[in-house]
Amino acid sequence: MGARGTEIIQLANAPALAERAGEELLARAARAIADHGAFRIALSGGSTPRVVYAWLAEQAQRADFAHWHVFFGDERCVPPDHADSNFRMAHQVWLARGLVPAGQVHRIRGELDAFKAATEYERELALAFGTRDAPRFDVVLLGLGTDGHTASRCPDCSALAETRSFVASTWVEKLGAHRVTLTLRAINAAHCAMFLVAGSDKADALGAVFGGADVPASRVRPWDGELLWLVDRAAASGLLNDD
Ligand code: 6PG
């Protein structure tokens, strides 16, 4: 079964993209909470989603954050207070406000050895989702690297070959760093994979994905879920218009 639906929505610019992403998340959260009492989201790192998290922090009156469960799609192997930490970024602009109960924020412990952190997080997902089968996130937020990577599934890294686990540790040669990442098996189990792509520097990568190139991001196709691309006009400049 392929992705229930692939949709690409073009926004004028990065602020408009962030607001639309926030509204999409609030709507999906309301549906998920009404349906099964919780909204489980895996956050992306990087600069694009940071604006979305800051937007969410201002929506305390509209969001039922008490029923949100926040996970991370990947993490750099650094302590949580390190400038490169994805957790630190989301915590600074949103989670520090305590709107989401602390016990419902599931950090990847980047301060550990990468393999140990990945193994621990796999266990944490099994506990949080109550199953050793694939954790089915309501939304997995994803960014797109200029080389077509997403989460920490980078070209030529070992995480791409992982077909059994839901969390993998990987060495990223280009960065000279270890990372911990959800694997494709976990990402494609999501009810919705939502890409946030802004900026002209992403135009080639986005064009490659939609042009059929086999880059890591191209493999994201939830087997029973939605695939939603939120892109700004600058990033979409490399896409041929249908009409
Ligand atoms: C990370 C992200 C990574 C990111 C892309 C795009 O930990 O860095 O998971 O995959 O989403 O590199 O990053 P920007 O949105 O900052 O361009």
Boltz pocket constraint, residues with backbone or C-beta under 6 A from the ligand:
constraints:
  - pocket:
      binder: B
      contacts: [[A, 44], [A, 45], [A, 46], [A, 47], [A, 48], [A, 49], [A, 74], [A, 75], [A, 76], [A, 86], [A, 142], [A, 143], [A, 144], [A, 145], [A, 146], [A, 149], [A, 150], [A, 151], [A, 152], [A, 196], [A, 198]]
      max_distance: 6.0
